[in-house]
Amino acid sequence: MEESLIRKEKRRYPRVLINLPLEYQDLGDSNLRGAMVVNVGAGGFLIECTRNIPVGMRLKVTLLFSKGFELADFEAVAQLVMRERHRTEDSEGNHSWEGYRYGLEFLQVLDEDRWKLNLLLGERSEFEEMFQTLFCQL
């Protein structure tokens, strides 16, 4: 019975929760658009945005994050592999945002950007571990 309650992770790479801005553009299109990254792993992102994008679309993505006192970015080409409608509500149950969540899988990442992603994942996972340790002690 206990095993059925435990949710097994199907992803190849563990995810780290974040809330960072993302710029993206359809390949072959010069229009930049924005989204928020909800979580990240070595294989891709989960993002939220208001635009309805078809699964299978390939995008050039740029994640913006702080590295010490500087602003850094991570660039990749990714493909949308999952889409779901998403809605959030405020603490009183009122509708506050409606859009989509997308799963993006990395197709092309330069070695320099892979290093940046690993740095970001390492810093975030260390922060999450510290937070969980402190939270559990309270």
N, C-alpha and C positions, 0 to 999 in steps of 0.2 A: 504494500500500500504506500509506504513512504517513497519508494522509487518512482511511483506514478506522479507524486506531487513535485518531485524535483524536475525542473525544466532543464533539459540537456541543450547545451550550446551547439548549434549546427555550424557556426562560422569557423573558418580556418584560423582567423586571427582574433584575439580578444579586443574588445572595444573599450574606449576611454570616453567618458562623458565630457563634453566641452560645450561652449556657447561662443562661437567665433564667427566673424563675418566671412563670407565667401563671394568672390566675383566669379561669374561664369559667362561663357558665350558659346553659342552653337558653333561647331566647326564650320567655317565658310561664311560666318556672319560677323560683322564688326560691332554689333550692339552688345555692350556690357550690361549684365543684369546682376542683381544681388540676391543672396539667400543667407541663411544661417546654418552653420554646421552644428548638429546636435550631438553626434558622437563620431569618433574616428578610430580606425584600426589600420594596420599595415596594408590591408587590401582595399580600403575604400572609406567613404563617408556616408553618414546618414544626414540629409539636409532637409530643411523646411523652407518652402517658398510658396507664393501665391499663384505662380504661373503653372498652367497645365501643360506638361511636357510629355511626349510619348515615350514609353519604355523602349529602349534600344538606341535612343538618341545619344550621340557622342558630343561631349562638351570639353572645352578647355576650361580648367578651374584654377583659381588662385585663392588659397587660404591665407588670410592675414592674421598674424599673431605677434605678441611681444616676445622678444628675446633679450632679456635683461632690460636695458633702458632704450633699446632700439626696436623698430618695427621690422619684422621679417615676413617673408612670404614663402609659400610652398606652391609650386605649379605642377600640374599633371594634365593628362588627357584621360577622361573617364567616360564610362558608359553607364547610362541609367538602366539598372537591372530590376528595380522594384518601384512601384508607385502606390500610395494609398492616400485617401482623403484624410485630413487631420483637422481637428477643431480643438481649441482650448477655451477654457472658461476661467473666470476670475474666482476669487474665494467665495463669492456669493452665488455662484452658479450661473452668472450672466455670460453670454457668448462674448468672447474677446478677440478671437482670431480664427480665421478659417482659410485653409489652403491645402497643400500637399506635402507629404513626406516622400523623399526619394532615396533609394539605395544606389550609391554610385560605386562602381568597381573601377579601380585604376587600370588603365591599359598601357600608358607610357609615363614613366617617371625618370627624370635624369638622376644620376648617382648623387649629385649635390643636393637635390631636393629630397631624395630618399633619406639622406643623412639628416636633413632638417626635420623630416617627419619622425624619424627615430628619436631625435632629440626632444621634439614636442611630446611624443608618446611617453618617453621616459620621465620627463618633468611632470606631466599630468598624472601619470600613474603613481609616482612618488607622493604627489600632493594628495591624491585620493586616499592612499594608504595612511598618510598622516592624519587626514581628516577623519577617516573611519576609526582610527585608533583613539583619537581624542574624543570623538562622539561616543564611542562605546564605553569610555571611562567615566563619562558624566552620569 
